[in-house]
């Protein structure tokens, strides 16, 4: 398998894994921070898909690249917000 194909596949698998992990955490905690983080990660994946499917002119657009980076920054801020505000529940049935 070509190395560039592996890199391209990894660039799509990684956001899907993050979306899956955030979805699992959201199901367990119901945090609004995770709702926002999930939305921004999906938007980043949509940007990547837009670039892949014929929108090569977007690569030269500073506005598009700025928006894509802004989505990444906001995802990180939301994940940090969740981490800072998360209150672990008391453990049940501890040995």
Phi, psi and omega per residue, in radians:
X1 nan 2.392 -3.106
X2 -1.154 2.435 -3.106
X3 -1.101 -0.657 3.133
X4 -1.160 -0.587 3.087
X5 -1.173 -0.702 3.094
X6 -1.098 -0.719 3.119
X7 -1.123 -0.709 -3.139
X8 -1.153 -0.755 3.107
X9 -1.091 -0.725 3.133
X10 -1.091 -0.605 -3.125
X11 -1.205 -0.283 3.066
X12 -1.760 -0.540 -3.132
X13 -1.249 -0.710 -3.105
X14 -1.015 -0.865 3.109
X15 -1.120 -0.579 3.102
X16 -1.145 -0.668 3.069
X17 -1.141 -0.707 3.109
X18 -1.130 -0.755 3.108
X19 -1.053 -0.740 3.094
X20 -1.088 -0.782 -3.133
X21 -1.135 -0.757 3.135
X22 -1.157 -0.641 3.107
X23 -1.118 -0.731 3.105
X24 -1.108 -0.799 3.102
X25 -1.076 -0.700 3.132
X26 -1.091 -0.719 3.112
X27 -1.113 -0.544 -3.118
X28 -1.489 -0.515 -3.024
X29 -2.003 -0.523 -3.093
X30 1.198 0.398 -3.082
X31 -1.249 2.309 3.059
X32 -1.137 -0.451 3.056
X33 -1.044 -0.693 -3.119
X34 -1.288 -0.520 3.055
X35 -1.078 -0.819 3.141
X36 -1.154 -0.747 3.136
X37 -1.061 -0.737 3.120
X38 -1.089 -0.740 3.130
X39 -1.089 -0.763 -3.125
X40 -1.202 -0.600 3.095
X41 -1.186 -0.687 3.088
X42 -1.126 -0.705 3.098
X43 -1.106 -0.671 3.090
X44 -1.129 -0.700 3.107
X45 -1.141 -0.686 3.094
X46 -1.114 -0.640 3.067
X47 -1.096 -0.757 3.124
X48 -1.100 -0.737 3.113
X49 -1.141 -0.657 3.110
X50 -1.085 -0.697 3.114
X51 -1.177 -0.641 -3.088
X52 -1.230 -0.717 -3.031
X53 -1.654 1.151 2.938
X54 1.454 0.058 -3.139
X55 -1.759 0.817 -3.097
X56 -1.117 -0.396 3.092
X57 -1.152 -0.364 3.117
X58 -1.157 -0.484 -3.141
X59 -1.087 -0.525 3.136
X60 -1.550 -0.048 -3.097
X61 -1.569 1.988 3.110
X62 -1.084 -0.572 3.134
X63 -1.143 -0.791 3.128
X64 -1.067 -0.809 -3.129
X65 -1.128 -0.631 3.110
X66 -1.161 -0.721 3.126
X67 -1.142 -0.751 3.129
X68 -1.062 -0.781 3.104
X69 -1.163 -0.618 3.089
X70 -1.104 -0.730 3.081
X71 -1.040 -0.722 3.111
X72 -1.131 -0.727 3.107
X73 -1.105 -0.788 3.139
X74 -1.154 -0.610 3.045
X75 -1.045 -0.822 3.130
X76 -1.095 -0.711 3.118
X77 -1.109 -0.742 3.132
X78 -1.153 -0.695 3.111
X79 -1.149 -0.699 3.072
X80 -1.143 -0.716 3.088
X81 -1.027 -0.717 3.080
X82 -1.105 -0.804 -3.100
X83 -1.091 -0.664 -3.107
X84 -1.277 -0.635 -3.052
X85 -1.664 -0.131 -3.075
X86 -1.167 2.298 3.081
X87 -1.989 1.890 -3.127
X88 -1.129 2.453 3.115
X89 -1.356 2.741 3.134
X90 -1.127 2.451 -3.132
X91 -1.247 2.395 3.089
X92 -1.781 2.503 3.076
X93 0.984 0.782 3.091
X94 -1.221 2.430 3.138
X95 -1.235 nan nan
